[in-house]
Amino acid sequence: MPRLRWCPFCGLPVLGREQCPRCGGRTLEVKLAPPGDLRPAWPEERERLWRAALESLGREAARRLLGGPWALVLLNPVQSVDAGYEVIVDGHTVAGFFYDPLEDRWLVRPDRIGVEILAAEETGPVLYADTVLRPGAVLRGGLRGEKPQSGSYVALAGRGPSYGIGRVLGDGAVRVVKAWKRWRRVEWRHRPRARSLDEVVEANRGWLEEREEEARSWLEKVIRETGAKPLASVSGGKDSTVSAAIAALAGVEDLYSVDTGMEHPETLETVERLASTLGVRLHVASPGPRMFWRGAELYGPPARDYRWCTKLLKMTSLARLLEELAPGGRVLTVTGQRGAESTQRALSPRLAGSGTAGRGRSLVAAPIQEWSSLEVFLYIRLRGLPLNPLYRLGFDRIGCWMCPASHLCELRETARRHPELWEEWERLLRRYARRHELPRSWVKLGLWRWRWSLPAEARRLANRAGLDPDVTLGRLNTYGAMTAREYSREGELLVASPSLPSEPDWDKMPGLAKATGLAYSVEDDNITLRDGRVWARVTRSGRVEIPAATPPKERRRLAKLAASILLMASACIGEQCMLCASSCPEDAVKGPAVIDADKCTGCRACINACPATNKAEQVVQLIEGLAKEN
C-alpha cells in the first residue's frame, strides 16, 4: 500500500510520489495511525463533522482546524468503541472524530497538529500545564485556561514542550488521554482549502492508471497460466467494484454475487448497475429470502465471533452456483480482497487456493491486494463506476444490513432508512434477550454483536451503561446448558450438556465420529473419541464428558470436536444447506450430516464448514469454567 503524501502548494493528497504531478513541488509524507487506510470524507460526512466540531470546539477553533464544511477532508479509521477516525486536513492530523453509542452523537476532539495549533494560537478549548505531560496522568492543579464541562476533551500544552489530549473528569481534574513531546515548538502552516474529489483524481491520474495496468496484466497472466474459468465476485462494496472492473479489462465476462436475503436494497441496485456498466453477465446465488431467519431461530443472533451466517447464507448457495458455472472444472474467483482490511488478509497471498468453496479446485485472485482505500475510491471516480450510496452516509463497510461487523452508527442509520427491515430484526433480538434474561440495553447498544467474549472497547461501553459484561456473557452462554463434575471408575469427569434444538440423530454419530479423524469407539449410547491417551465422550442424551486430568490444550480441542459432531447431529438445517457435502473432497457425504465412513478420510472439512459447529465454543467455555473451579 503506497504511503500517502501531500503537496503543500496545491493542497492535495499525492499517492506514492515525492514530486507533485500537478505543480512539480516536493511532497511531504502524511503521518497516520496504522494501518493508515484512509478515505475521502463525503459532503454529508463533512457537514456532520463540522456540526460536531462547532459543538465540541467552538466556531473559532473549528474554523481554524477544519476551515468549514467545504474543505477537503480525509478520514483515517482508528480503533474505537464504535466508528472513529483521524481527521486529515491540509496534510495534518488535526482532530479525532468519534461516535458515542451511549449518547447517540458524534464528538470531535483536537489531536496531534490540531492540538499544537490551538495551543500556539490560544484558540478553543486549551489548558496549559506547568509540568511535562504524560499519558494517564491526572492533573488536579497547575492548569491555566478556561476549563470546559465534565466529559469534554481539551487540548493540553505542557513543559518540554509537551502536548496532549485531556478529558475533564467529574471532580474538575483532567486526565491525560494522549501525550507527546517536541524538541522545539513548531509553527505549523495550516491552510484548509476547498478541493474537489475530481481535482484529487486528476492529480493522481498517472498513478491510478499505472496501478490499473499492473493489476490488469497480472490478472491476465494468472488466467492464462492457471487455465481456470475466471469469475469476478461482486458484493456491492467499493473493493469488489474495482476488482470486477479490472477483471473486465482482463477479459472476464462473468460476475457473480450472493444475495443472502439480507442485503441492503442499495447494494442490490449497485450490483446490477455495475454489471450493466461493465457489459458483463451477472449470476446471482441465493439461499432463499427466509434462510437467515431460520438460522437465527435455530442458532441465535450471529456475532463477530459467531459467524454461522457466512456459512449458511453465502457458502451454501455459492457452492451450488460454482458447480453450475464450472461443472467439475477449476474456478478462478477474482475478489476485492485488500491487505489493509485486516491482519489475516495482509498475510494472504495475491493468488491462493480457496478455503471456502469448490472442493479444493477453486483459486482466489486478488488484483488489488496492495491498494489503499483511497486508491479504490479515486479509481471508481476516475472510471465512472457506480458507487454504493451508503458510503456517502459514512458506512465504512457494506455487508448485510444487520451485519454484526457493522458499527452501531451504521446499524442505526439502517434502522432510520429502512424501518420495515429493522423492526423484524429488533423483535427477534428482544425475544432472545427476554429468553436469556438480558437487559434492553443489550439490544440498544448492539452488544449482541459479540457472543463468546467482549473486546475492551465493548466492555467499557457496557460498564458505562451500568452492565456487568461477565454477567451478561454468562447469561447468554449458559442458557439451557448444564454442567457438573462427576466421579466414575475412570476418575473425575468434566460434564457439559449444551442447549440443543432437538435430540441428536444418533444414526449419524458414527459417521461424524469418523469425520473427526480421531480413533473412536461406539458403545450403546456413547461414542468415545480418542487421541493417544486423551479422550472425550459424547452421549445420546447430549452430554460431553472429558477427564478432569486432561491437559488444557487437548481438553479444549477435544471438547470442541465432541461438541461439533453433537451439534451436527442435532442442529442440522437439512437439504437446503448441504455445505458439508460441497466441502468434502472425497464425496463421502451422502445426505445432511450423513457420512460414508468407508470413503471418509477424516479431513474435518465437513465439520469446519457446518454452520452448526460454530456453537461448539459454548461447550468449550462450559468445560473450561468447570476446570477453573478446581
C-alpha positions as CSV (number, residue, x, y, z in Angstrom):
1,M,0.0,0.0,0.0
2,P,1.6,3.3,-1.0
3,R,2.4,5.9,1.6
4,L,0.2,9.0,1.4
5,R,2.0,12.3,0.7
6,W,0.7,15.8,0.5
7,C,1.5,18.7,-1.8
8,P,1.6,21.8,0.4
9,F,1.4,24.1,-2.6
10,C,-1.6,22.5,-4.3
11,G,-3.3,21.4,-1.1
12,L,-3.9,17.9,-2.5
13,P,-3.0,14.3,-1.4
14,V,-0.5,12.6,-3.6
15,L,-0.2,8.8,-3.9
16,G,3.3,7.4,-3.7
17,R,5.2,10.2,-5.4
18,E,7.8,12.6,-3.8
19,Q,7.1,15.2,-6.5
20,C,3.7,16.6,-7.1
21,P,2.4,15.6,-10.6
22,R,0.4,18.9,-10.8
23,C,2.9,21.6,-9.8
24,G,6.2,19.7,-9.6
25,G,6.8,20.7,-6.0
26,R,8.2,18.5,-3.3
27,T,5.5,16.5,-1.4
28,L,5.5,15.7,2.3
29,E,4.7,12.4,4.0
30,V,1.4,12.4,6.0
31,K,1.9,10.6,9.3
32,L,-1.1,8.3,10.1
33,A,-2.1,5.9,12.8
34,P,-1.6,2.3,11.3
35,P,-2.7,0.8,9.1
36,G,-3.4,4.2,7.5
37,D,-6.1,3.1,5.2
38,L,-7.8,6.4,4.9
39,R,-10.6,7.5,2.6
40,P,-12.3,10.8,1.5
41,A,-14.9,12.4,3.7
42,W,-18.1,12.8,1.6
43,P,-20.1,16.1,1.7
44,E,-22.7,14.6,4.1
45,E,-19.9,13.5,6.4
46,R,-18.2,16.9,6.2
47,E,-21.4,18.5,7.3
48,R,-21.7,16.1,10.2
49,L,-18.0,16.7,11.2
50,W,-18.5,20.5,11.0
51,R,-21.6,20.4,13.2
52,A,-19.8,18.2,15.8
53,A,-16.7,20.4,15.7
54,L,-18.8,23.6,16.4
55,E,-20.4,21.9,19.4
56,S,-17.1,20.4,20.7
57,L,-14.5,23.0,19.9
58,G,-16.4,26.2,19.3
59,R,-16.6,28.2,16.0
60,E,-13.2,29.8,16.1
61,A,-11.3,26.6,16.8
62,A,-13.4,24.6,14.3
63,R,-12.8,27.1,11.6
64,R,-9.0,27.2,12.3
65,L,-8.6,23.4,12.1
66,L,-11.3,22.4,9.5
67,G,-11.9,25.6,7.5
68,G,-15.5,24.8,7.1
69,P,-17.8,22.0,5.6
70,W,-16.4,22.9,2.2
71,A,-12.8,22.0,2.8
72,L,-11.1,18.8,1.6
73,V,-11.0,16.2,4.5
74,L,-9.7,12.7,4.6
75,L,-10.7,10.2,7.3
76,N,-8.3,7.6,8.7
77,P,-10.2,4.8,10.6
78,V,-8.8,4.1,14.1
79,Q,-9.7,1.7,16.9
80,S,-12.6,3.0,19.0
81,V,-15.7,1.8,20.8
82,D,-17.6,2.4,17.6
83,A,-16.8,4.4,14.5
84,G,-13.7,6.6,15.0
85,Y,-11.3,8.5,12.7
86,E,-8.3,10.7,12.5
87,V,-9.3,13.8,10.6
88,I,-6.7,14.9,8.0
89,V,-6.9,18.5,6.7
90,D,-4.2,20.1,4.6
91,G,-2.0,17.1,5.2
92,H,-2.2,17.4,9.0
93,T,-3.9,15.2,11.6
94,V,-5.9,17.9,13.3
95,A,-8.7,16.1,15.2
96,G,-10.4,12.9,16.2
97,F,-13.9,12.2,15.1
98,F,-15.9,9.6,17.1
99,Y,-19.4,8.2,17.5
100,D,-20.6,7.8,21.1
101,P,-23.2,4.9,21.1
102,L,-24.5,5.7,24.5
103,E,-25.3,9.3,23.7
104,D,-26.0,8.7,20.0
105,R,-23.9,11.6,18.9
106,W,-20.7,12.4,17.2
107,L,-17.8,14.0,19.1
108,V,-14.7,15.9,17.9
109,R,-11.6,16.3,19.9
110,P,-8.4,18.1,18.9
111,D,-5.5,15.8,18.1
112,R,-1.8,16.0,17.1
113,I,-1.1,19.0,14.9
114,G,-4.5,20.4,15.8
115,V,-3.6,20.5,19.5
116,E,-0.3,22.3,18.8
117,I,-2.1,24.9,16.5
118,L,-4.7,25.6,19.1
119,A,-2.2,25.8,21.9
120,A,0.1,28.2,20.0
121,E,-2.7,30.4,19.0
122,E,-4.6,30.2,22.3
123,T,-7.8,29.3,20.4
124,G,-10.6,26.9,21.5
125,P,-10.5,24.5,24.5
126,V,-6.9,24.7,25.6
127,L,-5.3,24.2,29.0
128,Y,-1.7,25.0,29.9
129,A,0.1,22.9,32.5
130,D,3.3,23.7,34.4
131,T,4.5,20.1,34.1
132,V,5.6,17.7,31.4
133,L,2.6,15.8,30.1
134,R,2.5,12.0,30.4
135,P,-0.2,9.6,29.3
136,G,-2.5,8.5,32.1
137,A,-1.6,11.4,34.4
138,V,-4.4,13.1,36.3
139,L,-3.9,16.9,36.6
140,R,-5.6,18.4,39.6
141,G,-3.8,21.8,39.7
142,G,-1.3,24.0,38.0
143,L,-3.6,24.5,35.0
144,R,-4.1,27.8,33.1
145,G,-7.1,28.4,30.9
146,E,-10.8,28.0,30.8
147,K,-11.8,24.5,31.7
148,P,-14.8,23.1,29.8
149,Q,-17.6,21.0,31.3
150,S,-17.1,17.5,32.7
151,G,-16.6,14.8,30.0
152,S,-15.3,17.3,27.4
153,Y,-12.0,16.9,25.6
154,V,-9.4,19.6,25.8
155,A,-6.0,20.4,24.1
156,L,-3.1,20.4,26.5
157,A,0.2,22.1,26.4
158,G,3.0,21.4,29.0
159,R,6.6,21.9,29.6
160,G,9.2,20.4,27.4
161,P,7.5,21.4,25.1
162,S,4.9,18.6,25.5
163,Y,1.4,18.3,24.2
164,G,-1.6,16.1,24.8
165,I,-5.3,15.5,24.8
166,G,-7.1,15.6,28.1
167,R,-10.6,14.7,29.3
168,V,-12.3,16.7,32.1
169,L,-13.4,14.4,35.0
170,G,-16.4,14.9,37.2
171,D,-14.4,16.5,40.0
172,G,-12.8,19.0,37.7
173,A,-9.4,17.2,37.3
174,V,-8.1,16.4,33.8
175,R,-6.9,13.0,32.8
176,V,-4.2,13.0,30.1
177,V,-5.5,10.6,27.4
178,K,-2.6,11.0,25.0
179,A,0.7,12.9,25.2
180,W,3.8,13.5,23.1
181,K,6.9,15.7,23.2
182,R,8.6,18.0,20.7
183,W,12.3,19.0,20.6
184,R,11.1,22.6,19.9
185,R,8.0,24.5,19.2
186,V,6.8,24.3,15.6
187,E,4.9,27.0,13.8
188,W,2.6,24.9,11.6
189,R,1.5,26.3,8.2
190,H,-2.1,25.0,8.1
191,R,-4.4,26.3,5.4
192,P,-7.7,24.3,4.9
193,R,-8.7,24.6,1.2
194,A,-11.7,23.7,-0.9
195,R,-10.5,20.9,-3.2
196,S,-12.9,18.7,-5.1
197,L,-12.5,14.9,-5.4
198,D,-12.2,15.4,-9.2
199,E,-9.1,17.6,-8.5
200,V,-7.6,14.8,-6.4
201,V,-8.3,12.3,-9.1
202,E,-6.7,14.4,-11.8
203,A,-3.6,15.0,-9.7
204,N,-3.2,11.2,-9.2
205,R,-4.4,10.1,-12.7
206,G,-1.0,8.8,-13.8
207,W,-0.5,6.8,-10.6
208,L,-4.0,5.2,-10.8
209,E,-3.5,4.3,-14.5
210,E,-0.2,2.6,-13.6
211,R,-1.9,0.6,-10.8
212,E,-4.7,-0.3,-13.2
213,E,-2.3,-1.6,-15.9
214,E,-0.2,-3.6,-13.4
215,A,-3.3,-5.3,-11.9
216,R,-4.8,-6.0,-15.4
217,S,-1.6,-7.5,-16.8
218,W,-1.1,-9.6,-13.6
219,L,-4.6,-11.0,-13.8
220,E,-4.3,-11.8,-17.5
221,K,-1.2,-13.8,-16.7
222,V,-2.9,-15.7,-13.9
223,I,-5.9,-16.5,-16.1
224,R,-3.6,-17.7,-18.8
225,E,-1.3,-19.8,-16.6
226,T,-4.0,-21.4,-14.4
227,G,-6.4,-22.3,-17.2
228,A,-9.2,-22.0,-14.7
229,K,-12.6,-20.4,-15.6
230,P,-12.4,-16.8,-14.4
231,L,-15.3,-15.3,-12.4
232,A,-15.4,-12.0,-10.6
233,S,-17.1,-11.8,-7.3
234,V,-19.1,-8.7,-6.5
235,S,-20.7,-7.6,-3.3
236,G,-21.9,-4.1,-4.0
237,G,-18.9,-2.7,-2.0
238,K,-16.1,-0.5,-3.3
239,D,-13.3,-3.1,-3.4
240,S,-15.2,-5.7,-5.4
241,T,-16.4,-3.0,-7.7
242,V,-12.8,-2.1,-8.6
243,S,-11.6,-5.7,-8.8
244,A,-14.6,-6.5,-11.1
245,A,-13.6,-3.6,-13.4
246,I,-10.0,-4.8,-13.5
247,A,-11.3,-8.3,-14.3
248,A,-13.5,-7.0,-17.1
249,L,-10.4,-5.3,-18.6
250,A,-8.6,-8.7,-18.4
251,G,-11.4,-10.3,-20.4
252,V,-13.5,-11.8,-17.7
253,E,-17.1,-11.9,-18.9
254,D,-19.0,-13.3,-15.8
255,L,-19.7,-11.7,-12.5
256,Y,-21.4,-13.4,-9.6
257,S,-22.9,-12.1,-6.4
258,V,-24.6,-13.7,-3.4
259,D,-28.0,-12.3,-2.4
260,T,-28.2,-13.5,1.2
261,G,-31.8,-12.2,1.5
262,M,-30.3,-9.6,4.0
263,E,-28.6,-7.3,1.6
264,H,-29.2,-3.5,1.6
265,P,-31.6,-2.5,-1.2
266,E,-28.9,0.0,-2.2
267,T,-26.4,-2.9,-2.5
268,L,-28.6,-5.0,-4.9
269,E,-29.1,-1.9,-7.1
270,T,-25.4,-1.2,-7.2
271,V,-24.5,-4.7,-8.2
272,E,-27.0,-4.6,-11.2
273,R,-25.7,-1.2,-12.2
274,L,-22.1,-2.4,-12.1
275,A,-22.8,-5.4,-14.4
276,S,-24.6,-3.1,-16.8
277,T,-21.7,-0.6,-16.8
278,L,-19.1,-3.3,-17.4
279,G,-21.2,-5.0,-20.0
280,V,-20.8,-8.5,-18.5
281,R,-23.1,-11.3,-17.4
282,L,-24.3,-11.3,-13.8
283,H,-25.1,-14.5,-12.0
284,V,-26.8,-14.3,-8.6
285,A,-26.7,-17.1,-6.0
286,S,-29.3,-17.0,-3.1
287,P,-30.1,-19.3,-0.2
288,G,-33.7,-18.0,-0.2
289,P,-35.3,-14.9,1.4
290,R,-36.0,-16.6,4.7
291,M,-33.0,-18.7,5.3
292,F,-31.4,-16.2,7.6
293,W,-34.4,-16.1,9.9
294,R,-34.5,-19.9,10.1
295,G,-30.8,-19.9,11.1
296,A,-31.4,-17.1,13.6
297,E,-34.2,-19.1,15.3
298,L,-32.0,-22.2,15.4
299,Y,-28.6,-20.8,16.3
300,G,-29.4,-17.4,17.8
301,P,-28.2,-14.0,16.5
302,P,-24.9,-14.1,14.6
303,A,-22.0,-12.2,16.1
304,R,-18.5,-11.1,15.2
305,D,-17.1,-14.2,16.9
306,Y,-20.1,-16.4,16.0
307,R,-20.5,-16.1,12.2
308,W,-22.7,-19.1,11.3
309,C,-24.4,-16.7,8.8
310,T,-21.4,-16.6,6.4
311,K,-21.5,-20.4,6.1
312,L,-25.3,-20.8,5.8
313,L,-26.1,-17.8,3.7
314,K,-23.1,-17.4,1.4
315,M,-21.2,-20.6,1.2
316,T,-24.1,-22.9,0.6
317,S,-25.5,-21.1,-2.4
318,L,-22.1,-20.1,-3.7
319,A,-21.0,-23.8,-3.8
320,R,-24.1,-24.7,-5.9
321,L,-23.5,-21.7,-8.3
322,L,-19.9,-22.6,-8.9
323,E,-20.8,-26.1,-9.7
324,E,-23.3,-24.8,-12.2
325,L,-20.9,-22.4,-13.9
326,A,-17.9,-24.7,-14.0
327,P,-19.1,-28.3,-13.5
328,G,-16.2,-30.4,-12.5
329,G,-13.7,-27.8,-13.6
330,R,-11.4,-25.3,-11.9
331,V,-12.6,-21.9,-11.0
332,L,-10.6,-18.7,-10.6
333,T,-12.5,-16.2,-8.4
334,V,-11.4,-12.6,-8.7
335,T,-12.1,-10.8,-5.4
336,G,-11.7,-7.3,-4.0
337,Q,-9.6,-8.6,-1.1
338,R,-7.1,-5.9,0.2
339,G,-4.3,-6.5,2.7
340,A,-5.1,-3.3,4.6
341,E,-8.5,-4.6,5.7
342,S,-7.2,-7.0,8.4
343,T,-4.1,-8.8,9.6
344,Q,-5.3,-12.0,8.2
345,R,-5.8,-10.5,4.7
346,A,-2.5,-8.7,4.9
347,L,-0.8,-12.2,5.3
348,S,-2.8,-13.7,2.4
349,P,-1.0,-14.1,-0.9
350,R,-2.3,-12.5,-4.1
351,L,-3.2,-15.9,-5.5
352,A,-4.2,-18.7,-3.3
353,G,-6.5,-21.8,-3.1
354,S,-10.0,-21.1,-1.9
355,G,-10.5,-22.2,1.7
356,T,-14.3,-21.9,1.5
357,A,-15.8,-23.5,-1.7
358,G,-15.0,-25.6,-4.7
359,R,-13.7,-28.9,-3.1
360,G,-10.1,-27.7,-3.4
361,R,-10.4,-26.9,-7.1
362,S,-11.0,-23.1,-6.7
363,L,-8.4,-20.4,-6.8
364,V,-8.8,-16.9,-5.5
365,A,-7.0,-13.9,-7.2
366,A,-6.8,-10.5,-5.5
367,P,-5.6,-8.0,-8.1
368,I,-5.9,-5.0,-5.7
369,Q,-4.3,-6.7,-2.7
370,E,-1.9,-3.9,-2.2
371,W,-4.2,-1.0,-3.0
372,S,-5.3,1.5,-0.4
373,S,-8.9,2.5,0.3
374,L,-8.2,6.0,-1.1
375,E,-6.9,4.5,-4.3
376,V,-10.1,2.4,-4.6
377,F,-12.4,5.4,-4.2
378,L,-10.3,7.5,-6.6
379,Y,-10.3,4.8,-9.2
380,I,-14.1,4.4,-9.0
381,R,-14.3,8.2,-9.7
382,L,-11.7,8.0,-12.5
383,R,-13.5,5.3,-14.4
384,G,-17.1,6.4,-13.6
385,L,-18.0,3.2,-11.8
386,P,-21.2,3.0,-9.7
387,L,-20.6,3.7,-6.0
388,N,-22.9,2.3,-3.4
389,P,-24.7,5.4,-2.0
390,L,-24.3,4.1,1.6
391,Y,-20.7,5.2,1.5
392,R,-21.8,8.8,1.3
393,L,-23.7,8.3,4.5
394,G,-20.5,7.3,6.3
395,F,-20.6,3.5,6.0
396,D,-17.0,2.1,6.3
397,R,-18.0,-1.4,5.0
398,I,-21.0,-2.8,3.2
399,G,-22.4,-6.2,4.2
400,C,-25.8,-7.4,5.2
401,W,-28.0,-4.7,6.6
402,M,-27.8,-6.1,10.2
403,C,-24.2,-7.5,9.9
404,P,-22.6,-7.7,13.4
405,A,-19.4,-6.4,12.0
406,S,-21.1,-3.1,11.4
407,H,-20.6,0.0,13.6
408,L,-23.6,0.8,15.7
409,C,-24.0,4.2,14.0
410,E,-24.3,2.3,10.7
411,L,-27.0,0.0,12.1
412,R,-28.9,2.9,13.5
413,E,-28.7,4.6,10.1
414,T,-30.1,1.5,8.5
415,A,-33.0,1.5,11.1
416,R,-33.8,5.1,10.1
417,R,-33.7,4.4,6.4
418,H,-35.4,1.0,6.3
419,P,-37.6,0.7,9.4
420,E,-39.6,-2.1,7.7
421,L,-36.4,-4.3,7.7
422,W,-35.2,-3.3,11.2
423,E,-38.4,-3.9,13.1
424,E,-38.5,-7.6,12.4
425,W,-34.8,-7.9,13.4
426,E,-35.3,-5.9,16.6
427,R,-38.3,-8.1,17.6
428,L,-36.1,-11.2,17.3
429,L,-33.4,-9.6,19.4
430,R,-35.8,-8.6,22.1
431,R,-37.3,-12.1,22.2
432,Y,-33.8,-13.6,22.5
433,A,-32.9,-11.1,25.3
434,R,-36.1,-11.9,27.3
435,R,-35.4,-15.6,27.0
436,H,-31.9,-15.2,28.2
437,E,-32.8,-12.6,30.9
438,L,-30.7,-9.9,29.2
439,P,-31.4,-6.2,29.7
440,R,-32.8,-4.0,27.0
441,S,-29.5,-2.2,26.7
442,W,-28.0,-5.5,25.3
443,V,-30.2,-4.8,22.2
444,K,-30.0,-1.0,22.2
445,L,-26.2,-0.8,22.5
446,G,-25.6,-3.6,19.9
447,L,-23.9,-5.9,22.5
448,W,-25.5,-8.8,20.6
449,R,-22.6,-8.3,18.1
450,W,-20.4,-10.3,20.4
451,R,-21.2,-13.9,21.6
452,W,-18.3,-15.5,23.4
453,S,-16.2,-12.6,24.7
454,L,-16.3,-8.8,24.6
455,P,-13.3,-6.7,23.5
456,A,-12.0,-3.9,25.8
457,E,-14.0,-1.2,24.0
458,A,-17.3,-3.1,24.2
459,R,-16.6,-3.8,27.9
460,R,-16.1,-0.1,28.6
461,L,-19.4,0.7,26.8
462,A,-21.2,-2.0,28.9
463,N,-19.7,-0.5,32.1
464,R,-20.8,3.0,31.1
465,A,-24.3,1.6,30.6
466,G,-24.3,0.0,34.1
467,L,-23.9,-3.6,32.8
468,D,-21.6,-6.2,34.1
469,P,-20.0,-7.7,31.0
470,D,-19.2,-11.1,32.6
471,V,-22.8,-11.5,34.0
472,T,-24.2,-10.6,30.6
473,L,-22.0,-13.1,28.8
474,G,-22.7,-15.7,31.4
475,R,-26.4,-15.5,30.9
476,L,-26.0,-15.6,27.2
477,N,-23.8,-18.6,27.0
478,T,-25.1,-20.8,29.8
479,Y,-28.8,-20.5,28.9
480,G,-30.3,-24.0,28.7
481,A,-27.0,-25.7,29.5
482,M,-26.0,-27.9,32.4
483,T,-22.5,-28.6,33.9
484,A,-21.3,-31.0,36.5
485,R,-18.2,-32.6,38.0
486,E,-18.8,-36.3,38.3
487,Y,-16.8,-39.2,39.6
488,S,-16.6,-42.6,38.0
489,R,-14.3,-45.6,37.7
490,E,-12.4,-43.5,35.0
491,G,-11.7,-40.8,37.5
492,E,-13.2,-37.3,37.8
493,L,-15.1,-36.1,34.7
494,L,-16.0,-32.6,33.5
495,V,-19.5,-32.8,32.0
496,A,-21.3,-30.2,29.9
497,S,-24.8,-30.5,28.3
498,P,-25.3,-27.7,25.8
499,S,-28.6,-26.3,24.8
500,L,-29.7,-28.3,21.7
501,P,-32.6,-27.5,19.4
502,S,-33.5,-31.2,19.1
503,E,-32.3,-34.7,20.2
504,P,-29.2,-35.9,18.4
505,D,-29.8,-38.1,15.4
506,W,-27.8,-41.0,16.8
507,D,-27.6,-42.9,13.5
508,K,-25.4,-40.1,12.1
509,M,-23.0,-40.1,15.0
510,P,-20.6,-43.0,14.0
511,G,-20.0,-41.4,10.6
512,L,-19.5,-38.0,12.2
513,A,-17.0,-39.5,14.6
514,K,-15.1,-40.8,11.7
515,A,-15.0,-37.3,10.2
516,T,-13.0,-36.1,13.2
517,G,-10.0,-38.0,12.1
518,L,-9.6,-39.5,15.6
519,A,-9.9,-43.1,16.7
520,Y,-13.4,-43.7,18.0
521,S,-15.5,-46.5,19.6
522,V,-19.2,-46.9,19.8
523,E,-20.7,-48.4,22.9
524,D,-24.5,-48.5,23.1
525,D,-25.5,-44.8,23.8
526,N,-21.9,-43.4,23.9
527,I,-19.3,-42.6,21.4
528,T,-15.7,-42.0,22.6
529,L,-13.1,-40.0,20.6
530,R,-9.5,-40.9,21.4
531,D,-6.3,-39.2,20.5
532,G,-3.5,-41.2,22.1
533,R,-4.0,-41.1,25.9
534,V,-6.6,-38.3,25.9
535,W,-10.3,-38.8,25.2
536,A,-13.8,-37.3,25.2
537,R,-17.2,-38.9,25.2
538,V,-20.5,-37.9,23.6
539,T,-23.7,-39.4,24.9
540,R,-27.1,-39.9,23.3
541,S,-28.6,-37.6,26.0
542,G,-26.5,-34.7,24.7
543,R,-23.6,-34.7,27.2
544,V,-19.9,-34.1,26.5
545,E,-17.6,-35.8,29.1
546,I,-13.9,-35.2,29.4
547,P,-11.5,-36.4,32.2
548,A,-10.6,-33.5,34.5
549,A,-6.9,-34.5,34.3
550,T,-6.8,-33.8,30.5
551,P,-4.1,-31.1,29.7
552,P,-5.8,-27.7,28.9
553,K,-4.8,-27.6,25.2
554,E,-6.0,-31.1,24.5
555,R,-9.1,-30.5,26.6
556,R,-10.2,-27.5,24.6
557,R,-9.5,-29.3,21.3
558,L,-11.4,-32.5,22.2
559,A,-14.3,-30.6,23.7
560,K,-14.7,-28.6,20.5
561,L,-14.6,-31.7,18.3
562,A,-17.0,-33.7,20.5
563,A,-19.4,-30.7,20.7
564,S,-19.2,-30.2,16.9
565,I,-20.4,-33.7,16.0
566,L,-23.1,-33.5,18.6
567,L,-24.3,-30.2,17.1
568,M,-24.2,-31.5,13.5
569,A,-26.4,-34.4,14.6
570,S,-28.9,-32.1,16.4
571,A,-28.9,-28.7,14.7
572,C,-28.6,-29.5,11.0
573,I,-30.5,-27.2,8.6
574,G,-31.0,-30.1,6.2
575,E,-31.2,-30.3,2.4
576,Q,-31.3,-26.5,2.0
577,C,-27.7,-26.3,3.3
578,M,-25.6,-29.3,2.4
579,L,-22.4,-27.3,2.9
580,C,-20.9,-30.5,4.4
581,A,-21.3,-32.2,1.0
582,S,-20.0,-29.4,-1.1
583,S,-16.9,-29.0,1.1
584,C,-16.0,-32.8,1.1
585,P,-13.1,-33.6,-1.3
586,E,-13.9,-37.3,-1.2
587,D,-17.7,-37.3,-2.0
588,A,-18.2,-39.0,1.4
589,V,-21.3,-37.1,2.4
590,K,-24.5,-38.9,1.4
591,G,-27.0,-36.6,2.9
592,P,-27.3,-33.8,5.6
593,A,-24.5,-34.7,8.1
594,V,-24.6,-38.3,6.8
595,I,-21.1,-39.5,6.4
596,D,-20.0,-42.6,4.5
597,A,-17.3,-44.0,6.9
598,D,-15.7,-46.1,4.1
599,K,-15.0,-43.0,2.0
600,C,-14.3,-40.5,4.7
601,T,-10.6,-39.7,5.3
602,G,-11.2,-37.7,8.5
603,C,-10.1,-34.4,7.0
604,R,-12.7,-32.5,9.0
605,A,-13.7,-30.3,6.0
606,C,-17.4,-31.0,6.7
607,I,-17.0,-30.2,10.4
608,N,-15.3,-26.9,9.7
609,A,-17.9,-26.0,7.1
610,C,-21.0,-26.8,9.1
611,P,-22.8,-23.7,10.4
612,A,-24.0,-25.6,13.5
613,T,-20.4,-26.2,14.7
614,N,-19.9,-22.5,15.4
615,K,-21.8,-23.1,18.7
616,A,-19.2,-25.7,19.8
617,E,-17.5,-22.8,21.6
618,Q,-20.3,-22.9,24.2
619,V,-19.2,-26.4,25.3
620,V,-15.6,-25.3,25.4
621,Q,-16.4,-22.4,27.7
622,L,-18.6,-24.6,29.9
623,I,-15.8,-27.2,30.2
624,E,-13.2,-24.6,30.9
625,G,-15.4,-23.0,33.5
626,L,-15.6,-26.3,35.3
627,A,-11.8,-26.8,35.1
628,K,-11.2,-23.4,36.7
629,E,-13.3,-24.3,39.7
630,N,-10.7,-26.8,40.9
